[in-house]
Amino acid sequence: MRVREIGSYCAGGRTVSVSGAPVRDIQVTRHSSIRSDPNGTYAVEHAWVDYFVPETLSDPTPVVLLHGGGLHGGMWSTTPDGRPGWLQTLLELGREVHVVDNVERGRAGWMPGRFEGDPILRTMEEAWRLFRLGRPEDFATRRTFAGCRFPVMALEAFARYGCPRWTSTRAVQTQAFAAVLERLGRSVVICHSQGGEIAFEAAAAAPQRVAQLIAVEPSGFAQDPTRLADLPITWVIGDFIDCDARWRDTTVRWQDAIAALRQAGARVDRFDCAPRWPGSTHMLMMDQGNEEIITALMQDVA
């Protein structure tokens, strides 16, 4: 694989001004202090995007990767146990890739006091249960569900992918992601979990900018499915869906959302990983066999 271009940019956001805040002296290193004046103008609520262009393109339409909740764009590049992630496989398939750190995640950064409420950070125990790695009572011994494809020996490394997140930033995240899509003109969007709601809403606002939407176990959907009529959508689902009531309820919501989209005229295909890749978890891009899954998904891209 040869890469022709690597770069980055910011998309969306705005500026805000602060006045009337106290000025104070702060020690920034052991040997230096400065007078900190927080009054002034700040750039806020933008997304950070890394992009990669292979030397030879198999298709000119770029692929955009949008992370899930409590994560950032690094989740797509390398798995916790050091294997290539979907970013690298997509480049090997000859696709230009744009990896998003959305508002308040990763290198997008955040301004103190900007968002409503307090940030939350996921525990390893919550990730174990929520991402369907094993039974809650088996966390301490790291005994996974039978056949689990997630690299559980690297669970602590995976925990370091996590970052604090706010639950009140849906609107500004949608605006920033819409700005990414506007910049690119038209792209294939791959979103994961909480990023699903952001991607669906941004696509609904400007469906002409999305060539195809690949939603990997989205936790949120389009509020108005009629805005997505004629859009090709691939709904990706892993294994162990019957592991607890929460995921069984989620499956019902997926079925209802898919039915509503199809009724509105969207072309929705359900891509179930369990028959071909049994043991797939919520973190499909990190599971063993992840490169086979993304390759199969891209073969079906319109």
C-alpha positions in Angstrom: 0.0 0.0 0.0 1.3 3.4 -1.0 -0.2 6.6 0.3 0.0 9.7 -1.9 -1.3 12.3 0.6 -1.9 12.6 4.4 -3.4 15.7 6.0 -5.9 17.2 8.4 -8.4 19.9 8.7 -11.2 21.3 10.9 -14.8 21.5 9.8 -17.7 23.5 11.3 -17.7 25.3 14.6 -18.0 29.0 15.4 -16.3 31.6 17.6 -17.5 32.8 21.0 -16.4 35.7 23.2 -15.8 35.7 26.9 -15.7 38.9 29.0 -15.7 39.7 32.7 -13.8 36.6 33.8 -11.0 37.0 36.4 -7.4 37.4 35.4 -4.9 35.3 37.4 -1.2 34.3 37.5 -0.6 30.6 36.9 2.5 28.4 37.0 2.8 26.7 33.7 6.1 24.9 34.3 8.5 24.6 37.3 10.4 27.6 35.9 7.8 29.8 34.2 4.5 31.5 35.1 2.2 33.6 33.0 -0.7 36.0 33.6 -3.8 34.1 32.3 -6.5 36.3 30.9 -9.5 34.2 29.7 -11.3 37.2 28.2 -11.3 37.1 24.5 -12.4 35.1 21.4 -12.3 31.3 21.1 -12.9 28.8 18.3 -15.3 26.1 19.5 -17.6 23.3 18.4 -15.6 22.1 15.3 -14.7 18.6 14.2 -11.1 17.6 13.6 -10.5 15.3 10.5 -7.4 13.4 9.4 -7.5 12.3 5.8 -5.5 9.7 3.8 -5.3 9.3 0.0 -3.8 6.2 -1.5 -1.6 6.5 -4.5 -4.1 4.6 -6.7 -7.8 5.1 -6.1 -10.3 2.3 -6.9 -13.2 4.7 -6.5 -13.1 8.5 -6.3 -15.8 8.8 -3.7 -14.2 9.3 -0.2 -15.1 7.3 2.8 -15.8 9.1 6.1 -15.4 7.2 9.4 -17.4 8.5 12.4 -16.7 7.1 15.9 -19.2 6.1 18.6 -19.8 7.5 22.1 -16.9 7.9 24.4 -14.4 7.2 21.6 -12.6 9.2 19.0 -11.3 8.6 15.5 -8.4 6.5 16.7 -10.8 3.6 17.1 -10.6 3.0 13.3 -6.8 2.9 12.8 -5.3 0.1 14.8 -6.9 -2.5 17.1 -6.0 -2.6 20.8 -3.8 -5.6 20.2 -1.9 -3.9 17.3 -3.6 -5.3 14.2 -4.6 -3.1 11.3 -8.0 -1.4 11.7 -10.6 -0.5 9.1 -8.7 2.6 8.1 -5.7 0.6 6.9 -7.9 -2.0 5.1 -9.9 0.8 3.3 -6.6 2.3 2.1 -5.5 -1.1 0.8 -8.8 -1.3 -1.0 -7.9 1.9 -2.8 -10.3 4.3 -0.9 -9.6 7.8 0.2 -10.5 7.9 3.9 -11.4 10.8 6.2 -11.4 10.0 10.0 -13.4 12.3 12.2 -12.9 13.4 15.8 -16.2 15.0 16.4 -17.0 18.0 18.7 -15.4 17.5 22.2 -13.6 14.3 21.2 -9.9 13.6 20.5 -8.1 16.4 18.8 -11.3 18.5 18.3 -10.7 19.7 21.8 -13.2 21.5 24.1 -13.7 24.7 26.0 -14.4 24.5 29.8 -17.9 25.4 30.6 -19.1 25.2 27.0 -21.4 22.2 27.3 -24.3 21.5 29.5 -23.8 18.9 32.3 -20.7 17.0 33.3 -18.7 14.8 31.1 -18.8 11.1 31.6 -16.1 8.4 31.1 -16.9 4.7 30.5 -15.5 2.2 32.9 -13.9 -1.1 31.7 -16.8 -3.0 33.5 -19.3 -1.0 31.5 -17.5 -1.6 28.2 -17.3 -5.3 29.0 -21.1 -5.5 29.4 -22.2 -2.9 26.9 -20.0 -4.1 24.0 -21.1 -7.7 24.5 -17.7 -9.2 25.5 -19.0 -11.4 28.3 -21.3 -11.7 31.3 -20.9 -9.0 33.9 -20.0 -11.6 36.6 -17.2 -12.8 34.4 -15.4 -9.5 34.0 -12.9 -10.1 36.8 -11.7 -13.4 35.2 -12.0 -12.0 31.6 -14.1 -15.0 30.7 -15.8 -13.9 27.4 -18.8 -15.3 25.6 -17.9 -18.5 23.8 -16.2 -17.7 20.5 -15.9 -13.9 21.2 -13.7 -12.3 18.5 -12.7 -9.2 20.6 -9.0 -9.2 21.6 -9.8 -9.4 25.3 -6.2 -9.8 26.3 -5.9 -6.1 25.2 -8.9 -4.9 27.2 -6.8 -2.4 29.2 -5.3 -1.1 26.0 -8.8 -0.6 24.6 -9.8 1.3 27.7 -7.2 3.9 26.8 -9.1 4.6 23.6 -11.9 6.1 25.7 -12.2 9.8 26.4 -14.7 11.9 28.4 -17.9 12.8 26.5 -20.9 15.0 27.1 -24.4 13.8 26.5 -25.7 17.3 25.5 -23.7 17.8 22.3 -25.8 16.0 19.7 -26.9 19.2 17.9 -23.4 20.7 17.6 -21.9 17.3 16.7 -24.5 17.0 13.9 -23.6 20.5 12.6 -19.9 19.8 12.6 -20.3 16.4 10.8 -22.6 18.1 8.3 -19.8 20.5 7.6 -17.4 17.6 6.9 -19.9 16.2 4.4 -20.4 19.6 2.8 -16.6 20.0 2.4 -16.3 16.6 0.6 -19.3 17.0 -1.7 -20.3 13.4 -1.7 -19.0 10.5 0.3 -19.6 7.0 1.7 -20.3 7.4 5.5 -19.4 4.6 8.0 -20.7 5.4 11.5 -20.7 3.5 14.7 -23.1 3.4 17.7 -23.8 6.9 19.1 -22.3 8.3 15.8 -25.3 6.7 14.0 -27.7 9.3 15.2 -25.3 12.1 14.1 -24.7 10.5 10.7 -28.4 9.9 10.1 -29.4 13.4 11.0 -26.6 15.0 8.9 -27.5 12.8 6.0 -31.2 13.7 6.3 -30.3 17.4 6.2 -28.4 16.9 2.9 -29.0 13.4 1.4 -27.3 14.4 -1.9 -24.0 14.4 0.0 -24.1 10.8 1.0 -23.5 8.1 -1.6 -24.1 5.3 1.0 -24.6 5.1 4.7 -23.1 2.1 6.5 -24.5 2.1 10.1 -22.6 -0.2 12.5 -25.0 -1.0 15.3 -26.3 2.6 15.6 -27.8 3.7 18.9 -29.8 6.5 17.2 -31.6 6.9 14.0 -33.2 9.5 11.7 -36.0 11.5 13.2 -37.6 12.0 9.8 -37.0 8.9 7.6 -38.7 10.5 4.6 -35.7 12.7 4.2 -33.6 9.6 3.4 -35.8 8.3 0.6 -33.7 6.5 -2.1 -30.5 6.5 0.1 -28.7 3.2 0.1 -28.2 2.2 3.8 -26.4 -0.9 5.2 -27.3 -1.8 8.7 -24.5 -3.8 10.3 -25.2 -6.1 13.3 -22.9 -8.3 15.3 -23.4 -11.4 17.4 -24.5 -12.1 21.0 -27.6 -9.8 20.5 -29.6 -12.0 22.9 -27.0 -11.6 25.7 -29.3 -9.2 27.8 -32.6 -7.3 27.8 -31.0 -4.1 26.7 -29.7 -5.5 23.4 -32.9 -7.4 22.8 -34.8 -4.1 23.1 -32.3 -2.4 20.8 -32.9 -5.1 18.2 -36.6 -4.3 18.3 -35.8 -0.6 17.8 -33.5 -1.5 14.9 -36.3 -3.5 13.3 -38.7 -0.6 13.7 -36.2 2.0 12.3 -35.4 -0.2 9.3 -39.1 -0.7 8.6 -39.8 3.1 8.8 -36.8 3.8 6.5 -38.0 1.2 3.9 -41.5 2.6 4.0 -40.1 6.0 3.4 -38.3 4.7 0.3 -34.8 4.2 1.6 -33.0 1.1 0.4 -31.9 -0.6 3.6 -29.9 -3.9 3.6 -29.4 -5.7 6.9 -25.8 -7.1 7.2 -25.8 -9.7 9.9 -22.3 -10.7 10.9 -23.2 -13.7 13.1 -23.7 -16.3 10.4 -20.3 -15.6 8.7 -18.4 -14.2 11.6 -19.8 -15.7 14.8 -18.5 -14.1 17.9 -18.6 -10.6 16.5 -19.1 -7.9 19.2 -20.3 -4.3 19.2 -16.7 -3.3 18.3 -16.6 -5.0 14.9 -13.7 -2.9 13.7 -11.5 -4.3 16.4 -12.6 -7.9 16.4 -10.6 -10.7 14.9 -11.5 -10.9 11.2 -12.3 -7.1 11.1 -10.6 -6.8 7.7 -12.9 -9.4 6.2 -16.0 -7.6 7.4 -15.1 -4.2 6.0 -13.9 -5.8 2.7 -17.3 -7.5 2.4 -19.1 -4.3 3.3 -17.3 -2.3 0.6 -18.0 -4.9 -2.0 -21.7 -4.0 -1.5 -21.3 -0.2 -1.7 -23.4 1.2 -4.5 
